[in-house]
């Protein structure tokens, strides 16, 4: 987390010898059928990319609900149904209902670009899981299938009690309520993002970010990273994000915000060794500059026309590392029209890119340069997907990731790739 310090000596991924997706489990044996119901050719390609070789043969794709139903009636357990882009004339909820009527034994996973699949109209507990294939890596994807099958198996055998199911539903609802909701009112500024917890089967992590536009039309943004990867760290991240937004709306300066966040971290952390890195930005109206204050956070990307640069502002010590010894200072950075800033957490570049090497800032910059022709959200999605693809053969990504793409460029056209 803490850029260029000995703190990076730890393995943030917690990789263990022999770790992986658990493909030897009986529930993911050779008799498994993975049925993809989708109209989208892109989803077919994504699922094939995410399934390891020994499971690709298990994949069957059906475009129509009728065709899927016929197949399900012919298959015994275990079956995992992936509900993607619904066939014409059907909603995702209707497809799920059809699957449950034809194959009540099947585990159902909804493919979606949103963590909680909002707007699908599905009652709580109707499906076993949701997964966003855009930013997933093979290990995490297979882990999701395995857990979905386990849940369905538990439901059918009575292994999961009603209290267990209720607790899971309540926890998921609570996490969804605590997810980031940028407060951007008015036109003229764009914010694209990707948020991906490293822990399996959760919506929140110790990474956090927020964006707020104040009454003077300034845009305030922040990205932070709590050390560690457990539920306590995720809860602390929520505390810090909410405190930051409150401080911004109350008109506190960036340095005052940092002092407040450190005090809250010091009071709320369960372990005295827990610390957090945070970077705070203010974009004044007009789009000609940005004010940066960093508490030990890694640098960020600056997108300028077709170029992508790595920017390393002055970074003080992380919050909570040496409480009360703040050395934070503000940096004013000039922006040109259509410049964009891409904030991120170190999970994006600390992943493995080789058997014994990590991607690093330089590797991330090379990858970002190849995506420099893309618009904001497409750039973020391609960057995360590229990092996940590089890490996939070496255990995948298990660290938390947060990416925030910011700029006064709402009408910036997508550029054509370099030839």
C-alpha positions, 0 to 999 in steps of 0.5 A: 500500500505505502508507496516505496516503503518497506511496508510493501514487503508483505504479500498483499495477496496472501497466496499459498502454495497449492492455492487456486480455484479448487477445481478438484472439488466434487461439485466441479467434477467432469459431470458438471454442466454449465449452461449459459443463457445469453443473446450476447456473443461478447458474454460467450467470449467472456465466459469461455475466457474465464472458465479453465480448460477442464471446465470449458467442455462443460459449457453449453450455450442457449439463446432461447428460453425454450432451448434452455428449458429442454436442455435442463430437463435432460440434465441431472445434477450438478447444473450451474446456469449463467443468466446473461443478456436475456433473449428478446422479449424476456427479462432476466427475472423471467429467465430465472423463473423459467430455469427454477421451474424446469430445473429446481436443482440448478444453481443460478448465477446472474451475469451483471455489470453491477455488484447487486444486480439492481433492477432485475426484479428478483426476490432476495434469495432467488439466485445463488450469486451475481458476478460481473464478467467484465472485471473478473479473473478465472480464479474468482469466477470459478470460485463464484460457481463453486460457492453457488453450487454449494449454496444450492446443494445446501438448500436442497439437502437442508444443510442451510438453515432458515436463519443462515439464509436470512443472515446472508440476505441481511448482510448483502442488503447492508453491504449494498446500502454502504456502497459508494454513491458519488454525489455529482449534481449538474453537468460538466464533469464525468466520473467513471469507476470500478470497484472490486473487492479481493475477498470472495463473495462480498461487495465491500473491501478496505478500499474506498472512494467517493466524489462530491460536488459542492455548491461552489461547483468544485468537485472533491474526490478521494480514494483510500486503502485500509491495510488488510483485507478482512471485514473489520478493514471494510467497516473501517473503510466505510467509516472513513469514506462517510467521515470524508464526505461529511467533512467536505460538505461542512467546508473543511480544508483538505488538510483538516480532512486528513487530520479528521480521518486519522483521528477516526482511524485511530479511534475505530481501528481494532489493531494498532498496526492498521493504517490507511493511505488516502489521496484527496483531490479538489477540481475547482470550476473551470478545469484548469487545475487540481489540488492534491493532498496525499497521505502515503497513497500511490501515484495516479495516471494523467490522461492528456490527449493520446498520452498517459503519464504516471504522476507521483505527487508529494506523499506524506505518511499514511493515516495512523502510521505515526498518529499526530506527526502529519507531514501532509502538504498540498500540490497544485497541478495544472490541467489542460482542456480534456485532461483526466486523472485516474486514481487507483489503489495498489491492487491494480498494479501489485498483481502478478504479471509473471511467475516471479514478477509483479506488474508494477507502476511501469507495467500498468502505465504500458497497459494504460497507454494501449487503452489511451484511445478509449473513453472514460468507462471503457478505459477503466474497464479495459485497464482492469480486464487487462490487469486481470488477464495478465495475472490469471495464469499466476493465481489471479487477482486477490487484492482489492481494487478501486479505480476512479476516472475523473475530469472536466471532459463530458463530451470528449470523443473516443479516439481511434487506436494508434496504428 
